[in-house]
Amino acid sequence: MPLRGARRPPVPQPREGFRAIGRVERPFGLRGEIKILPLTDFPERFAADALVFVRGAERRVRSSRWQKGRVFVALQGVGHVNAAEALRGALVEVPESDLPDFAEGEYYIDQIEGCAVVDADGASVGTIREVLTPGANDVYVVARSGQKDLLIPALRDVVLSVDVEGQRIVVDLPAGLDGAAASTSAPVSLAPVDGDAAMSVEAEAESEPAPELTDSEGAE
């Protein structure tokens, strides 16, 4: 299974109409097998006979195996180390049309990252640069100009509204939040990720999503 809570290096954006499920790190062995950093919480994406796209070419998975948070994959048409080397750094993609539909209030992690964060009064807090999954709840890592990153727990009583189209998240920051990332409050509902430049996460399937509020409600 994919590692949870580990940092990932930045990855290129997937092509329009596609979503990244992994990134090729390097060849493995001499017969064309590749080592992939998974960007998905769905291991079946790499199961034998699964169809994926690498550098724009459709490839069928011949075999795969997991080890220490990485998946080692043999692809049809890639039978030599030189062919595998040509895929180094490439995204492994699937069409967005293959993705499941999610309920209102559920989001892909790559939709959350990059969003501007403001407080209930509309004042800027920063920009979400990463989502961590340490355990009880997800944590937004918010980059702030001239200050250390702020860790915001993805909890209903903290995250007031999420507007992924407008890339804006309204939060109510408790006093002394800096460095606090755990709570027993209900987590915000986040969908399993097939995403780019994000942390691999699992859905909080039993939790309720943060309420969708208007700007006026968020300012109360």
N, C-alpha and C positions, 0 to 999 in steps of 0.2 A: 504494500500500500504506500501511497505517497507520504513523504514526511510532512508533519504539521509543525508550523511555527518556525521553520527554518527560512533564512533569507535566500532570495533568489536574485541572480544578476538581472539587469534589465534585458528585455527581449524585444525584437522588432515587432511592429504592428502586423497583425494578420492581414491578408488580402480582403478587399471588400467582399462581403457575403460569406466570409469564413471566420471561424474562431479557432484559436490555437489551443491544442491539447497537450503540446509538448515541444521541447527544443532539443535538437540533436547536439550532444556535447562532444562526442568523438567516436571514431570507429572502435570496435572491440574485436580483437582477433584478426585473422587474415581472410575470413570467408564472407565479409560484408556485413557482419552484425554491427549494429550501432547502439550506443548508450544514450538514452534519452532522459532528460529531466522532465517529469510529468507536470503538466499545468492543468490537471483535471483530477477530480475525485471519483471518476468513473474508470476503474481499471479495465473494464470490458472494452474500452476504446482501443486497447492494444491487444485484444484477444486474437487468436488465430482466425484468419479469414476476414478480419475487420478491414474496411477500406479507409485509407487516409490519403492526404495529399502532402507531398514534400517537394518544395521548390516548384509548385504548380503542377506536378505530375501525380496522377492517381497511382497509389501503390496498395497492394494487398499484403497484409501481415501474414508471413509464413509461420512464424513462431515468436513467442515472447516469454520472458521470465523476469521476475522482480527480485531486486536485491538492494537493501539499504536505501530505500527511497528512490531508486532509479529502475527503469525498465530497459532490458536489453532485447532488442527487436531485430528480427531478420525479415527483410522486405523482398517481395518478388521483384526481380530485375536488378537487385543489388547483391551481387554474389562475390565481390572481391573488395579487398581493403581499399583499393584506389577509388572505386565507386562510392564506398562508404565515406571516404575522406572528403569527397565532393559535396557531401551533405552536412558537413560540420557547421554548426551554428544555425542551421535551417530550422524553421518552425514546422511542426507537424500539425496539420490543420484538418478540420472537418467542416462541411457546409453548415451554415447557420440553420438551414432548413432541417437538419438532422437533430437539432437541439430540442429538448422538451419544453413545453410551455410551463410557466410558473404562475402561481397565484399572485394577486395584487399584494404589493409589499415585499416581494422577493426579488432579489437582484443578483446579478453576477458581480463577482468581486471587482472585475476590471471596469464595471460601471461605477463602482464606488470610488476607486482610486482616481485621483485627479480632481475630485469634486472640491469646490470651495466650501469651507466650514464657517458659519457665522453663528453668533449667539442669539438668544431670543430677542435681543434688541436690535439685531441686524449688524452688529459690529463684527468685523472680520476676526476670525480666530487663526486661520491658516488654510493649508491645502493638504488633503489626504494623499500621502505619497506611498503608503503601504498598508495592508491589512494583515494582522497577525492572528493566529488561532492557537492561543496557549492552552485552552481547555474549556473552562466554564462558559466563556463568551468570547466572541471575536473582539479585537482591539484595533481601533483606527490609529495609525501613526500620522500625526498632523505636523507638517513642516511649518515652522514659523520664522519669519524674517528676523535675523539677529538673535534668536533665542533657540534653546534646545527643543527638540521635538516634544510634542505633547501627546500623551497616550490617552485616548478616549475610549472607554468601554462601549461596545455596541449594545446598549440596553434601552428598553422602552422609555424609562424615565430620564434618560440622557439624550437620546436621539429623538427629536420632536418630529422632524419631517425629512424626507429624502426626495429630491427632485433630480433624477438622473438625466433627464433631457436638458434641464437648465444647469446641471452640474453644481447643485447647491444643496447643502445639508445644514439644517438648523439644529442646534444642540442647546441644552440647558446644563451648563457646567457646574457641578457641585463645588463648594468651597474646598480647596486643597486637593483638587483632582490631579495635579501634576504627579506623574509616576504611579497613580492608582489605576489598575487595569482590571481588577477582579471585583465581582459583586454577586450577590445571590438574586438580584433582580432578573426579570425575564429578558432573555436576549432578543435583539432585533432579528427577524427572520432573513437569512441570506441564503440564496440558492447555491447548490454545489457549483463549483466553478469549472467551466471550460473556457479559460480566459487567458489574456496576455498580461504580462508584467504584474502579476498579482500573486497572492499567497494561495496555495492549495487549501481549500476549506471544505468542511462538511456542512450540510444543512442543519440548522436548528429546527428540525421538522416539527417539534411539538410546541415551539414558542410562537407567540403572536408577533406580527410585524409592528414596527413603529407606526403610530398613527400618521396618516397623511394630512397635514395641516396647511391652511392657507397662510400667506404672509402675515395677515392680521392676527390669526390665532397664534402664530409663532412668536408674535411680539408681546403677547400678554405676560 
